[in-house]
Amino acid sequence: MQTDEQLKELVKQKYSEIALQDKETNQSSCCGSGGCSADVYNIMNEDYTTLEGYNPAADLGLGCGLPTQFAKIKQGDTVIDLGSGAGNDAFIARSETGEGGKVIGIDFTTAMIDKARTNAEKLGFNNVEFRQGDIEKMPVTANVADVVVSNCVLNLVPNKDGVFKEIYRVLKPGGHFSISDIVLSGELPGPLQEAAEMYAGCVSGAIQKDEYLDLIRANGFSNITLQKEKRIIIPDDILQNYLSAEEIAAFKADNTGILSVTVYAEKGEAGCCGPDCCN
């Protein structure tokens, strides 16, 4: 069994490699984790190309939703993007918050931060910055963000409870988040759960949907809303790397669900004392 730090190091190594790949290479893999399918498709990613602020150089094809589309970002807002990668969601958030707002991207992979900063410089954005750091301990002061967004990142973090505590800390009273992520309905087969490639590929780091929503609730958030949900189908040519034909058939028969969800929740207004006493 790997420790949390070992799992985090694995993700860091994988995403450092991904930062140096082009989008087409990433799209031929399971969420960018390596060439695990013979066909060119991405089993998680959604189409960003019609959204205002989209920049192709920042799109590595790694997301599993469109959180900025649901995030209710207003002009002048301060937005934090967790696991900002090459800057895709941050730049779209910037188009919503405008020149009077601010976007802070946080990523713990040096290669991703370098790529995002290069993209921001080319675009001439002086109100988008990228900070290297762990989203379990964000390099951001408390009560600074109006909105937090994240796209297919929390499932890669072993200590999800710690991340939700940090989100609560950095949000202003009355602020909110919109997060796209991978969750489960039912238990994944052991070989999938343990496969390192699938962990960095956004699947086996996922937890049960009910557990995920309970973590949000336990950390003091209110008005928790499931904004979008879709089932992820893992193709057979990926599954066969981890399961026998009989195991694949059993996996499909028990209707275990791998889901992409986008979840919205709010931090209470001033006077709410946080997750220890807010219900």
HUTADA-V353431 format. One record per residue. PHI is phi in whole degrees, 0 to 359 (none if undefined). OMEGA is omega in whole degrees, 0 to 359 (none if undefined). BURIAL is I if it has 9 or more other C-alpha atoms within 8 Angstrom, else O. Layout:
BEGIN
PHI & OMEGA & BURIAL
PHI & OMEGA & BURIAL
END
This chain:
BEGIN
none & 180 & O
279 & 177 & O
282 & 178 & O
302 & 181 & O
293 & 178 & O
293 & 178 & O
295 & 179 & I
295 & 178 & I
294 & 176 & O
300 & 180 & I
298 & 180 & I
299 & 179 & I
296 & 181 & O
298 & 184 & I
283 & 170 & I
293 & 176 & I
294 & 182 & O
298 & 181 & I
300 & 182 & I
265 & 179 & O
264 & 174 & O
272 & 184 & I
298 & 183 & I
297 & 177 & O
295 & 179 & I
296 & 182 & I
289 & 178 & I
270 & 182 & I
233 & 177 & I
278 & 181 & I
59 & 173 & I
84 & 190 & I
271 & 181 & I
139 & 186 & I
285 & 186 & I
253 & 175 & I
216 & 181 & I
284 & 180 & O
264 & 179 & O
265 & 174 & I
200 & 173 & O
239 & 187 & I
280 & 182 & I
246 & 198 & I
293 & 175 & I
246 & 187 & O
276 & 179 & O
268 & 198 & O
297 & 180 & O
268 & 183 & O
276 & 178 & O
297 & 182 & O
94 & 181 & I
297 & 178 & I
231 & 185 & O
304 & 182 & O
293 & 181 & O
264 & 184 & I
262 & 178 & I
263 & 177 & I
70 & 187 & I
252 & 186 & I
279 & 176 & I
226 & 180 & I
186 & 178 & I
230 & 187 & I
299 & 181 & I
296 & 179 & I
293 & 184 & O
251 & 195 & O
277 & 177 & I
55 & 179 & O
284 & 180 & I
248 & 175 & O
305 & 178 & I
88 & 180 & I
292 & 167 & I
260 & 185 & I
240 & 173 & I
248 & 178 & I
252 & 182 & I
272 & 184 & I
69 & 193 & I
285 & 175 & I
56 & 181 & I
276 & 173 & I
108 & 187 & I
305 & 182 & I
292 & 180 & I
297 & 181 & I
288 & 176 & I
291 & 176 & I
298 & 180 & I
296 & 178 & I
293 & 179 & I
275 & 184 & I
277 & 175 & I
75 & 183 & I
293 & 180 & O
277 & 179 & O
258 & 181 & I
213 & 177 & I
235 & 178 & I
242 & 174 & I
263 & 179 & I
237 & 178 & I
211 & 181 & I
261 & 180 & I
256 & 184 & I
303 & 182 & I
296 & 178 & I
291 & 178 & I
301 & 180 & I
300 & 182 & O
292 & 180 & I
295 & 180 & I
296 & 177 & I
297 & 179 & O
297 & 180 & I
297 & 180 & I
295 & 179 & O
297 & 180 & O
279 & 179 & O
74 & 181 & O
273 & 178 & O
258 & 177 & O
242 & 173 & I
236 & 178 & I
230 & 182 & I
236 & 182 & I
245 & 177 & I
278 & 180 & I
176 & 181 & I
267 & 182 & I
288 & 171 & I
280 & 177 & I
209 & 190 & O
291 & 176 & I
279 & 184 & O
215 & 177 & O
287 & 183 & O
288 & 172 & O
58 & 184 & I
251 & 189 & I
257 & 170 & I
280 & 184 & I
219 & 170 & I
243 & 174 & I
236 & 176 & I
198 & 186 & I
227 & 174 & I
59 & 183 & I
234 & 185 & I
300 & 179 & I
296 & 178 & I
275 & 185 & I
264 & 180 & I
298 & 184 & I
263 & 181 & O
294 & 178 & I
300 & 178 & O
298 & 179 & O
293 & 179 & I
295 & 174 & I
297 & 179 & I
292 & 177 & I
300 & 179 & I
299 & 182 & I
295 & 187 & I
278 & 178 & I
286 & 171 & I
291 & 170 & I
305 & 184 & I
88 & 177 & I
284 & 183 & I
210 & 174 & I
233 & 169 & I
224 & 189 & I
234 & 171 & I
263 & 185 & I
202 & 176 & I
254 & 176 & I
228 & 183 & I
241 & 167 & I
233 & 188 & I
99 & 186 & O
268 & 173 & O
291 & 173 & I
301 & 184 & O
309 & 182 & O
300 & 176 & O
291 & 183 & I
297 & 187 & I
265 & 185 & I
291 & 183 & I
299 & 182 & O
296 & 180 & O
287 & 177 & I
296 & 179 & I
289 & 179 & I
265 & 167 & I
84 & 184 & I
252 & 191 & I
281 & 170 & I
275 & 183 & I
285 & 176 & I
245 & 180 & I
296 & 181 & I
304 & 181 & I
296 & 178 & O
296 & 179 & O
299 & 180 & I
293 & 178 & I
295 & 178 & O
298 & 178 & I
298 & 181 & I
297 & 183 & I
293 & 181 & O
265 & 169 & I
94 & 181 & I
281 & 180 & I
232 & 181 & I
51 & 181 & O
289 & 186 & I
228 & 174 & O
274 & 186 & I
282 & 180 & I
202 & 176 & O
213 & 174 & I
215 & 180 & O
278 & 176 & O
262 & 179 & I
258 & 176 & O
273 & 182 & O
298 & 182 & O
301 & 184 & O
287 & 169 & I
273 & 182 & I
302 & 185 & I
291 & 174 & I
287 & 186 & O
235 & 186 & I
231 & 173 & I
285 & 179 & O
301 & 180 & O
293 & 179 & O
292 & 177 & O
297 & 180 & I
298 & 180 & O
293 & 179 & O
300 & 180 & I
288 & 184 & O
291 & 182 & O
275 & 171 & O
61 & 174 & O
300 & 185 & I
253 & 168 & I
252 & 191 & I
240 & 166 & I
264 & 181 & I
234 & 169 & I
239 & 187 & I
243 & 178 & I
245 & 174 & I
203 & 185 & I
240 & 169 & I
270 & 183 & I
299 & 177 & I
292 & 179 & O
307 & 182 & O
110 & 173 & O
280 & 191 & O
267 & 175 & O
109 & 190 & I
295 & 182 & I
284 & 184 & O
221 & 179 & O
269 & 179 & O
242 & none & O
END
